[in-house]
Amino acid sequence: MMKNQPLLNLSAMARLLGVKTKWLREEAGAGRIPSVAAGDTFLFDPDTVEAVLRQRASGKPQGRAL
């Protein structure tokens, strides 16, 4: 079931994750963290990002993005 929660900007998502904005920008720019490009920044769905990071931490291979 999907929640209807707002997307977070780069600084808000970095704060939520406890990471530096530079790292998050690089990961998003390389396509390793799902995001939507919005001008010169990125927007993130917190639930999707959390799921991807959990999957990465578990060492399981990721599926291809559509």
C-alpha positions in Angstrom: 0.0 0.0 0.0 1.5 3.3 -1.0 1.5 6.3 1.3 0.8 9.7 -0.1 3.8 11.5 1.4 5.7 14.4 -0.1 9.0 14.0 -1.8 12.0 15.4 0.2 14.6 17.7 -1.3 18.3 16.9 -1.1 19.1 18.5 2.2 16.0 17.1 4.0 16.7 13.6 2.7 20.4 13.8 3.7 19.3 14.9 7.2 16.9 12.1 7.5 19.5 9.5 6.5 22.3 11.2 8.6 24.6 11.5 5.5 26.3 14.5 3.8 24.5 16.2 1.0 27.5 15.7 -1.2 27.4 11.9 -0.9 23.7 11.8 -1.5 24.0 14.1 -4.6 26.7 11.8 -6.0 24.7 8.6 -5.3 21.6 10.1 -6.9 23.5 11.5 -9.9 25.0 8.1 -10.5 21.6 6.4 -10.3 22.5 4.4 -7.2 19.8 6.2 -5.1 16.4 6.6 -6.8 15.4 10.2 -7.2 13.7 12.7 -9.5 15.9 15.5 -11.0 14.4 18.9 -10.3 16.4 21.6 -11.9 19.8 21.6 -10.2 18.7 19.4 -7.3 17.0 16.0 -6.6 13.8 15.0 -4.9 13.5 11.7 -3.0 10.7 9.4 -1.9 11.9 8.5 1.7 10.3 5.0 1.6 11.9 4.1 -1.7 15.3 5.3 -0.6 15.1 3.5 2.6 14.1 0.2 0.8 17.1 0.6 -1.6 19.5 1.3 1.2 18.3 -1.7 3.2 18.7 -3.9 0.1 22.2 -2.6 -0.5 23.1 -3.2 3.2 21.9 -6.8 3.0 24.3 -7.5 0.1 21.5 -8.7 -2.1 21.8 -7.8 -5.8 19.4 -5.1 -7.0 17.0 -5.6 -9.8 17.1 -3.4 -12.9 15.3 0.0 -12.7 12.5 0.5 -15.2 
